[in-house]
Amino acid sequence: MNAATTNLVVSLGAMQLARKIPFDDPQVLTYVRIAYVTVQVIVLATYYYTSSKIKQKNDLTVLKYVEPASPMSGEEGKLVTTTVRDYDLAETSKLIRAAYMGILMMAFLHGYLKYTQPLFIQALMGLKSLYDAKPVAIHLLGKPAEGDLKRPFKAGGMFGAAADPQTDKAAIDEAEKKIGLKKEE
């Protein structure tokens, strides 16, 4: 199963489990809040530590790929030339930004609207996102960058509809030719 499908399964299972938790009990609510904050601190600390490991390794191997254009734009993909270090730092930055957005959403849902079930669900989803994070798997768990962990990472939508970056030589050569034609004009 891909990450989107397992996120759906985990969140639906967590919702069913959250229905059985007595959130009206102040002590239970306090424990759930502590668990949520603890998980978010662990997630952010792990992402920042991953970022420091990436900087420490300083892998300057050149990475070329054709980034897919948005499906509705009608444009063609653009050539991206970067290093493994910069690519991994950008991916880790996306993960950190997503974690902060989740914290902001929970601050609104729990702090302003007084919803309690999402605290429990998001605590579990935070751990799930940490498990799915590809830079964490490569740099902290020491998994080799092959298969699903091969750079550039595949987007992998819910039904496989998302376009993945093209890394084949033909696509890269074609994108380089188009850039050359634009420079001549």
Salt bridges, closest charged atoms under 4 A:
GLU67 OE1 - LYS78 NZ 3.98
GLU76 OE1 - LYS178 NZ 1.95
ASP86 OD1 - ARG85 NH1 3.59
ASP88 OD2 - HIS139 NE2 2.65
ASP88 OD2 - ARG151 NH2 2.76
GLU91 OE2 - LYS94 NZ 3.06
ASP132 OD2 - LYS128 NZ 2.29
ASP173 OD2 - LYS169 NZ 3.47
GLU174 OE2 - LYS178 NZ 3.26
GLU176 OE2 - LYS64 NZ 2.51
